[in-house]
Amino acid sequence: MDQDRIQLFEDQPIRTAWDAEAEEWYFSIVDVIRVLTDSQSPTAYWRKLKQRLKEEGNETVTNCHALKLRAQDGKHRMTDVADTAQLLRLIQSVPSKKAEPFKLWLAEVGKERIEETIDPELAIERALKTYAKKGYDADWINQRLLTIRARKELTDQWKAHGVSEGKEYALLTDEVTKAWAGMSTRQYKNLKSLKKENLRDNMSTLELALNMLAEATTTELTKVQNPQGFTENRHVAHEGGTVAGNARKDIEARTGKSVITSENAKQLNAVVTGMLENVTREMPDGQ
């Protein structure tokens, strides 16, 4: 756990802890209640709310646990915390004007999920708009959508060849990543200073291309070799990643620089924006 981290909500501090293994943020419930309700005694407020929710049979409270977080006096004390999903559920039980945006957001997310189930093309359209709003250029967005397709084809093959979703998918993905990038997924994220963010969303166009080559090759090898179960699929995942890894090494030998970059999306987009601004300034008037 990476503790003693402070997140600000409307300039008010909320203590958090980052679980690197689970890739999940945990938030101090008392701090959240304080900023939502302006209560002078958020601890008492939470005690009463927790009791009421338990009486109602609310499983969210049962699943919440405690972590040692730094108090105002500098000492570490056990504090009730909630992950993102649990927190959003608890917010719905707090009568606060500040909670309304969260409730509306939850309703909209649920509505969009239903719409996307009926018409999957809507999910693609929303992804395009979201990436564009974040500052990604059109070429990167097109490449990213191709990687989503390649990833889906790979996981479909894993499922058809006896691999369980969740932990086994993650372990096989890690095998592919280590084989082509020379580091685990967690090490790759650490290099780019990422927490819960999606690694692919923080890759350069070339990194995306090689990652897609690794996954697409693994998909084809899986079809040909027909591995069954986790262990056999792990060997194939290593083979597929190695093909892209050899391509990476060849590119690096020819260019004299590393393909893997520590830059994340914010830094990469800043470079692209700067380049576009320079080109615009240098263009003759009227062009």
C-alpha positions as CSV (number, residue, x, y, z in Angstrom):
1,M,0.0,0.0,0.0
2,D,1.2,3.5,-0.9
3,Q,-0.3,5.5,1.9
4,D,-0.3,9.1,3.2
5,R,-1.4,10.4,-0.1
6,I,-3.8,13.4,-0.2
7,Q,-6.4,14.0,-3.0
8,L,-8.2,17.3,-3.2
9,F,-12.0,17.6,-3.6
10,E,-13.0,21.3,-4.0
11,D,-9.7,22.2,-2.3
12,Q,-10.5,20.0,0.7
13,P,-8.1,17.1,1.5
14,I,-9.1,13.4,1.3
15,R,-6.7,10.8,2.5
16,T,-6.1,8.0,0.1
17,A,-4.0,4.8,-0.3
18,W,-3.0,3.1,-3.5
19,D,-2.9,-0.7,-3.7
20,A,-0.3,-1.3,-6.5
21,E,-1.1,-5.1,-6.7
22,A,-4.9,-4.6,-7.0
23,E,-4.4,-1.3,-8.9
24,E,-7.1,0.3,-6.8
25,W,-7.4,3.6,-4.9
26,Y,-8.9,3.5,-1.4
27,F,-10.5,6.7,0.1
28,S,-11.1,7.7,3.7
29,I,-14.8,7.5,4.2
30,V,-14.8,10.0,7.0
31,D,-13.0,12.6,4.8
32,V,-15.5,12.1,2.0
33,I,-18.4,12.6,4.3
34,R,-16.8,15.7,5.7
35,V,-16.6,17.4,2.3
36,L,-20.0,16.2,1.2
37,T,-21.9,17.2,4.3
38,D,-19.8,19.9,5.9
39,S,-20.4,18.0,9.2
40,Q,-18.5,19.2,12.2
41,S,-18.4,15.5,13.4
42,P,-18.0,13.4,10.3
43,T,-16.9,10.4,12.4
44,A,-20.2,10.4,14.3
45,Y,-22.1,10.9,11.0
46,W,-20.4,7.9,9.5
47,R,-21.0,5.8,12.6
48,K,-24.7,6.5,12.4
49,L,-24.9,6.0,8.6
50,K,-22.9,2.7,8.9
51,Q,-25.3,1.4,11.5
52,R,-28.3,2.3,9.4
53,L,-26.9,0.7,6.3
54,K,-26.1,-2.5,8.2
55,E,-29.7,-2.7,9.5
56,E,-30.9,-2.3,5.9
57,G,-28.6,-5.2,4.9
58,N,-26.4,-3.1,2.7
59,E,-23.4,-5.2,1.7
60,T,-21.3,-2.2,0.8
61,V,-20.7,-1.4,4.4
62,T,-19.8,-5.1,5.2
63,N,-17.2,-5.1,2.4
64,C,-15.5,-1.9,3.4
65,H,-12.4,-2.4,5.5
66,A,-9.9,-0.3,7.4
67,L,-6.3,0.9,6.7
68,K,-3.8,2.8,8.8
69,L,-3.9,6.4,7.6
70,R,-2.1,9.4,9.0
71,A,-4.3,11.6,11.3
72,Q,-4.0,15.3,11.9
73,D,-1.6,14.7,14.8
74,G,0.7,12.8,12.5
75,K,0.0,9.4,14.0
76,H,-1.3,6.5,11.9
77,R,-4.7,5.2,12.9
78,M,-7.1,2.6,11.5
79,T,-9.5,4.4,9.3
80,D,-12.5,3.0,7.4
81,V,-11.9,3.2,3.6
82,A,-13.8,2.4,0.5
83,D,-12.6,1.7,-3.1
84,T,-14.1,3.7,-6.0
85,A,-17.1,1.4,-6.5
86,Q,-18.0,1.2,-2.8
87,L,-17.6,5.0,-2.4
88,L,-20.0,5.7,-5.2
89,R,-22.6,3.5,-3.6
90,L,-22.1,5.1,-0.2
91,I,-22.4,8.6,-1.8
92,Q,-25.9,7.6,-2.9
93,S,-26.9,7.2,0.8
94,V,-25.7,10.7,1.8
95,P,-28.2,13.5,1.4
96,S,-26.0,16.2,0.0
97,K,-26.2,18.7,-2.9
98,K,-22.6,17.9,-3.6
99,A,-23.5,14.3,-4.1
100,E,-25.9,15.0,-6.9
101,P,-23.3,15.2,-9.6
102,F,-22.1,11.7,-8.6
103,K,-25.6,10.3,-8.7
104,L,-26.3,11.9,-12.1
105,W,-23.0,10.5,-13.4
106,L,-23.9,7.0,-12.2
107,A,-27.3,7.2,-13.9
108,E,-25.7,8.4,-17.2
109,V,-23.0,5.7,-17.1
110,G,-25.7,3.0,-16.6
111,K,-27.8,4.5,-19.4
112,E,-24.8,4.5,-21.8
113,R,-23.9,0.9,-20.9
114,I,-27.4,-0.3,-21.8
115,E,-27.3,1.7,-25.1
116,E,-23.9,0.2,-25.9
117,T,-25.2,-3.3,-25.3
118,I,-27.9,-2.7,-27.8
119,D,-25.7,-0.9,-30.3
120,P,-21.9,-1.6,-29.8
121,E,-21.1,1.1,-32.4
122,L,-22.0,3.7,-29.8
123,A,-19.2,2.6,-27.6
124,I,-16.7,3.1,-30.5
125,E,-18.2,6.6,-31.2
126,R,-17.9,7.6,-27.5
127,A,-14.3,6.3,-27.4
128,L,-13.4,8.4,-30.4
129,K,-14.9,11.5,-28.8
130,T,-13.3,10.8,-25.4
131,Y,-9.8,10.4,-26.9
132,A,-10.2,13.5,-29.1
133,K,-11.2,15.6,-26.0
134,K,-8.1,14.3,-24.2
135,G,-5.9,15.8,-26.9
136,Y,-4.9,12.6,-28.9
137,D,-4.4,13.2,-32.6
138,A,-6.4,11.3,-35.2
139,D,-3.6,8.9,-36.2
140,W,-3.0,7.8,-32.6
141,I,-6.8,7.3,-32.1
142,N,-7.1,5.1,-35.2
143,Q,-4.1,3.0,-34.0
144,R,-5.6,2.7,-30.5
145,L,-9.0,1.5,-31.9
146,L,-7.1,-1.2,-33.9
147,T,-5.3,-2.3,-30.7
148,I,-8.7,-2.7,-29.0
149,R,-9.8,-5.0,-31.8
150,A,-6.6,-7.0,-31.6
151,R,-7.0,-7.3,-27.8
152,K,-10.6,-8.6,-28.1
153,E,-9.5,-11.2,-30.7
154,L,-6.8,-12.4,-28.4
155,T,-9.0,-12.7,-25.3
156,D,-11.6,-14.5,-27.4
157,Q,-9.0,-17.1,-28.3
158,W,-7.8,-17.4,-24.7
159,K,-11.4,-18.0,-23.6
160,A,-11.9,-20.6,-26.3
161,H,-8.7,-22.4,-25.2
162,G,-9.4,-22.8,-21.5
163,V,-8.0,-19.7,-19.9
164,S,-10.1,-18.1,-17.1
165,E,-10.9,-14.4,-17.2
166,G,-9.4,-12.1,-14.6
167,K,-6.2,-13.2,-13.0
168,E,-5.1,-15.7,-15.8
169,Y,-5.8,-13.1,-18.5
170,A,-3.7,-10.6,-16.5
171,L,-0.8,-13.1,-16.1
172,L,-0.8,-14.0,-19.8
173,T,-0.9,-10.3,-20.7
174,D,2.1,-9.8,-18.4
175,E,3.9,-12.7,-20.3
176,V,3.3,-11.0,-23.6
177,T,4.4,-7.6,-22.3
178,K,7.6,-9.0,-20.8
179,A,8.5,-10.8,-24.0
180,W,8.1,-7.8,-26.3
181,A,8.9,-4.8,-24.0
182,G,11.4,-6.5,-21.7
183,M,9.5,-5.6,-18.5
184,S,6.3,-6.6,-16.7
185,T,3.1,-4.5,-17.1
186,R,3.6,-3.1,-13.6
187,Q,7.2,-2.1,-14.3
188,Y,6.0,-0.5,-17.6
189,K,3.4,1.5,-15.7
190,N,5.9,2.6,-13.1
191,L,8.2,3.8,-15.9
192,K,5.5,6.0,-17.1
193,S,4.5,7.1,-13.6
194,L,1.0,5.5,-13.9
195,K,-1.3,4.2,-11.2
196,K,-4.7,2.9,-12.3
197,E,-4.5,4.5,-15.8
198,N,-4.7,2.2,-18.9
199,L,-1.1,1.5,-20.1
200,R,-2.1,1.4,-23.8
201,D,-3.7,4.9,-23.4
202,N,-0.2,6.1,-22.4
203,M,1.8,4.5,-25.2
204,S,3.3,6.2,-28.2
205,T,2.2,5.2,-31.7
206,L,5.2,2.9,-32.1
207,E,4.7,1.3,-28.7
208,L,1.0,0.7,-29.6
209,A,2.0,-0.8,-32.9
210,L,4.5,-3.3,-31.3
211,N,2.0,-4.2,-28.5
212,M,-0.6,-4.9,-31.1
213,L,1.9,-7.0,-33.1
214,A,2.6,-9.0,-30.0
215,E,-1.0,-9.7,-29.3
216,A,-2.0,-10.3,-32.9
217,T,0.9,-12.8,-33.3
218,T,-0.2,-14.5,-30.1
219,T,-3.7,-14.8,-31.4
220,E,-2.5,-16.4,-34.7
221,L,-0.1,-18.8,-32.9
222,T,-3.0,-19.8,-30.5
223,K,-5.2,-20.7,-33.5
224,V,-2.4,-22.8,-35.1
225,Q,-0.9,-24.5,-32.0
226,N,-4.3,-25.0,-30.2
227,P,-2.9,-24.8,-26.6
228,Q,-5.2,-25.9,-23.8
229,G,-5.3,-24.4,-20.3
230,F,-3.2,-21.7,-18.7
231,T,0.3,-23.3,-18.8
232,E,0.2,-24.1,-22.5
233,N,-1.2,-20.7,-23.4
234,R,1.5,-19.1,-21.4
235,H,4.2,-20.6,-23.6
236,V,2.3,-19.3,-26.7
237,A,2.0,-15.9,-25.2
238,H,5.8,-15.8,-24.7
239,E,6.3,-16.8,-28.3
240,G,3.9,-14.1,-29.6
241,G,5.5,-11.4,-27.5
242,T,9.0,-12.5,-28.5
243,V,8.2,-11.9,-32.2
244,A,7.4,-8.2,-31.4
245,G,10.3,-8.1,-29.0
246,N,12.7,-9.0,-31.8
247,A,11.1,-6.3,-34.0
248,R,11.6,-3.8,-31.2
249,K,15.3,-4.7,-30.9
250,D,15.7,-4.4,-34.7
251,I,14.1,-0.9,-34.7
252,E,16.3,0.2,-31.8
253,A,19.4,-1.1,-33.5
254,R,18.6,0.8,-36.6
255,T,17.4,4.1,-35.0
256,G,19.9,4.1,-32.1
257,K,17.2,4.9,-29.5
258,S,14.8,3.1,-27.3
259,V,11.3,2.3,-28.5
260,I,10.0,2.2,-24.9
261,T,9.5,5.7,-23.6
262,S,8.9,7.0,-20.0
263,E,6.5,9.6,-21.4
264,N,2.8,9.1,-20.6
265,A,-0.2,10.5,-22.4
266,K,0.0,13.9,-20.9
267,Q,3.6,14.4,-21.9
268,L,3.2,12.8,-25.4
269,N,0.1,14.9,-26.1
270,A,2.0,18.0,-25.0
271,V,4.7,17.3,-27.5
272,V,2.2,16.8,-30.4
273,T,0.4,20.0,-29.4
274,G,3.6,21.9,-29.4
275,M,4.6,20.6,-32.8
276,L,1.2,21.5,-34.3
277,E,1.4,25.0,-32.8
278,N,4.9,25.5,-34.3
279,V,3.7,24.4,-37.7
280,T,0.7,26.8,-37.5
281,R,3.0,29.7,-36.6
282,E,5.3,29.0,-39.5
283,M,2.6,28.7,-42.2
284,P,2.1,31.7,-44.5
285,D,-1.1,33.7,-43.9
286,G,-4.2,32.3,-45.5
287,Q,-3.0,28.6,-45.4
